[in-house]
Amino acid sequence: NEQPGYQVETHPQELFLTAGASQGLDLACTLFAKSGDLVFVEEPTYFVIEKIFREHNLDVVGVSTDEHGMIVSDLRDKLESGMRPKFVYVIPTFQNPTGVSLSESRREELMVLAEEYDFFIFADEVYQLIYFDAPPLPPLRAFDKHNRAISFGSFSKILAPGLRTGWIHAAEETVAKFTSSALAFSGGGFNQFGSVLIKHVIDLGLLKKNTDLLRKVYSDRSRLMGDALLREFGSSVAYTCPKGGFYYWIQFPEGFDTEKFLSECEDQGVSYRPGNSFSESGKFARYLRLTFTLYEETEIKEGVSRLGAAYKKFT
Ligand SMILES: Cc1ncc(COP(=O)(O)O)c(C=O)c1O
């Protein structure tokens, strides 16, 4: 209730505490898929989670994205061609790495497809509460008439990643699968200590205070990075200023290779994640991802100016 950005009713029996979104997703693979099963991910997507799917020997196939998130008609084409996924992994809000959010109509259509073709949606919603001016669209659970969505949240982005605590929000019968898993049965939970600590943080009103602060600080840092990018690159690269989340996703001209550019940047003392690390498809050679949340304002300015200097030298 204290987080207006969440916008979806939550009951205790629909929640399950994890040791972070990554651990929750790993356990969900164990419970809802088996080796060799087909799963869909956005192209590009957060590479670490894709690696978790591969570690479960799942057959990972990419679905195209644009400025409104996953292109659900591409997903529909794949389903109509006979492909049958166990689940679709999607980061609906302030996606990693692109920063974009799935539109309302696509959220609705995605949930319809999940019911029609009998698969789960693994909704990685760790950036839901990191919005700048206005709250984003509600999490996929708000569009979930048939209990197809499993939402993965995390205190990593809103409190402290080292606490290794997150949550799953799903229908009661889905949550029951997690609570009755052998791992949960054996340990009784995944982070009892962190969870109790966080309960006190919430009860003392400190989580609300922290998320309010993060929204302000990250919004300022994001704006500052946008200004610095404009100063250094003008119109030679393309990007949209994020409305929340952690990232700028920058598109360079056709033929540019951000993996090759990286060593020039490292010589200048600045770094980033090249686009192709977010997809096995190799389609994102001309993209790179920048993060603004970790750095003070002077460091952001200096970092972008080094990036600009490296670009001038490289081209
Ligand atoms: C989309 C996404 N999901 C999950 C995580 C990791 O979350 P956790 O620390 O809760 O495992 C990250 C961290 O970068 C992320 O960007």
The ligand as a MOL file (V3000), in Angstrom:
LIG
                    3D

  0  0  0     0  0            999 V3000
M  V30 BEGIN CTAB
M  V30 COUNTS 16 16 0 0 0
M  V30 BEGIN ATOM
M  V30 1 C 16.1610 -7.7380 -15.1490 0
M  V30 2 C 16.9150 -8.1790 -13.9460 0
M  V30 3 N 16.5000 -9.2420 -13.2430 0
M  V30 4 C 17.1430 -9.6720 -12.1510 0
M  V30 5 C 18.2720 -9.0230 -11.6940 0
M  V30 6 C 18.9710 -9.5520 -10.4780 0
M  V30 7 O 18.1240 -9.5150 -9.3930 0
M  V30 8 P 18.5330 -10.2100 -8.0020 0
M  V30 9 O 19.6990 -9.4530 -7.4350 0
M  V30 10 O 17.3070 -10.0470 -7.1660 0
M  V30 11 O 18.8570 -11.6220 -8.2770 0
M  V30 12 C 18.7550 -7.9170 -12.3970 0
M  V30 13 C 19.9860 -7.2250 -11.9590 0
M  V30 14 O 20.6530 -6.5490 -12.7040 0
M  V30 15 C 18.0650 -7.4910 -13.5390 0
M  V30 16 O 18.4670 -6.4380 -14.2540 0
M  V30 END ATOM
M  V30 BEGIN BOND
M  V30 1 1 1 2
M  V30 2 1 2 3
M  V30 3 2 2 15
M  V30 4 2 3 4
M  V30 5 1 4 5
M  V30 6 1 5 6
M  V30 7 2 5 12
M  V30 8 1 6 7
M  V30 9 1 7 8
M  V30 10 2 8 9
M  V30 11 1 8 10
M  V30 12 1 8 11
M  V30 13 1 12 13
M  V30 14 1 12 15
M  V30 15 2 13 14
M  V30 16 1 15 16
M  V30 END BOND
M  V30 END CTAB
M  END
